[in-house]
Amino acid sequence: MKNVLYKNPVISAIFINILSLIIYISLVKDRIFIFVLFLSLIGVINRQIILNGLCVNREKKIFIYSSFFLMLTIGFTYNVYVNSI
């Protein structure tokens, strides 16, 4: 499993972020907010992918960071939208 994560770091980080966003949105619809605690764990996983990934240059790091922060922004915006209705 680690070999797949670190061999294609950008694809694996984006996949983890998209999967996390889908889970977060589905839990917000059910009004379960415990997933917010696991967002820091997803950040740690992304950081480990950056540190241990093969051929991770500056552009790939920026792409992984931006996908993580985009996931956070979309999730929190959706949370505010659903709870304001």
N, C-alpha and C positions, 0 to 999 in steps of 0.2 A: 504494500500500500504506500509506503513512504517513497518507494522508487517512482511510482506514478505521480505523486504530488510534486516531487522535486525535479522530475525530468521535464515536465511542462508546467513551470510555475505560474505563468500568467493564466493559462486555461484553467488550472485547478483552483486558483484564487478566485477567478471570476465565477466559476461553477459553485464554489462554496458560498460566495456572496449572494448569488442569485437564489440558491436554495435557501439560504438564511432569510432573504427578503420574502420569499414565498411563505415560509413558515411563520415569519413575523406578521405578515398581513393576515394570514388565516387565523392566527391567535388573537389579533386585535379585533377581528370581526366577532370572535366569541368572547371578547372582553377578558382575555387571560393575559396579564401583563408580566408574568414571571420571566418571559423570554428576554426582557430588557437586561436582566442580570447576565445572560449568556452572550450578550453582544461583546463584552470585554474578552470572553474566551475566543470568539471569532476573530477579534483583533489580534490576539496572541497567535492564533493559527496562521493568520496572514503574515505576521512578523516572522514566524518560523519558516514559512515558505520563502520569504525574501532572503533570510539568512542562509538557508541550506539549499536553495534552488540552484540549478545549473545555469550558468551563463546569465545571471541576473545583472543587467546593467542599469544605469540611471533611468532610462526611459521605461523599462519594465517595472521598476520600483514605483515610479510615478503612476503608471497605469494601474498597478495593484492597489496603491493607496487611494487613488481617485475612485476606483470601483467600490472600495470599502466605504468611503465617505459618501458616495452617491447612494449606496444601499442604506446607510444611516439616514440620509436626508429624505429619501423617498419614504422610508418606514416611519420616521417621526412625523412627516407631513401628513401621511395617511392616517396616523394615529390622531393627530390634532383634528383632521377633517371628520373622522368618524365620531369622535367624542364631542365635537361641537354641534352635531346634528341632534 
